[in-house]
Amino acid sequence: MNAFLWVGVQGANALSFLFAQDFNRRTHVKYISENESSKV
């Protein structure tokens, strides 16, 4: 049961990490595009 629990926790950590990476990438691109448009 502990092994099953550990796998579940690792899976949740991996998903949250991937989601955070994708979220950071989108907000970063949006931030850059806003800065570029404000320069013009």
C-alpha positions as CSV (number, residue, x, y, z in Angstrom):
1,M,0.0,0.0,0.0
2,N,2.9,2.4,0.8
3,A,4.4,1.7,-2.6
4,F,1.0,2.5,-4.3
5,L,0.7,5.7,-2.3
6,W,4.3,6.7,-3.2
7,V,3.6,6.2,-6.9
8,G,0.5,8.3,-6.6
9,V,2.4,11.1,-4.9
10,Q,5.2,11.0,-7.5
11,G,2.6,11.1,-10.3
12,A,0.9,14.1,-8.7
13,N,4.2,15.9,-8.3
14,A,5.1,15.2,-11.9
15,L,1.8,16.5,-13.2
16,S,1.9,19.7,-11.1
17,F,5.5,20.3,-12.2
18,L,4.6,19.9,-15.9
19,F,1.5,22.2,-15.4
20,A,3.6,24.8,-13.7
21,Q,6.2,24.7,-16.5
22,D,3.5,25.2,-19.1
23,F,1.8,28.0,-17.1
24,N,5.2,29.8,-16.7
25,R,5.9,29.5,-20.4
26,R,2.5,30.9,-21.4
27,T,2.7,33.8,-19.0
28,H,6.3,34.5,-20.0
29,V,5.4,34.7,-23.7
30,K,2.4,36.9,-22.9
31,Y,4.6,39.2,-20.8
32,I,7.2,39.5,-23.6
33,S,4.5,40.2,-26.3
34,E,3.0,42.9,-24.1
35,N,6.4,44.6,-23.6
36,E,7.1,44.4,-27.4
37,S,3.7,46.1,-28.2
38,S,4.3,48.8,-25.5
39,K,7.7,49.6,-27.0
40,V,6.0,50.4,-30.4
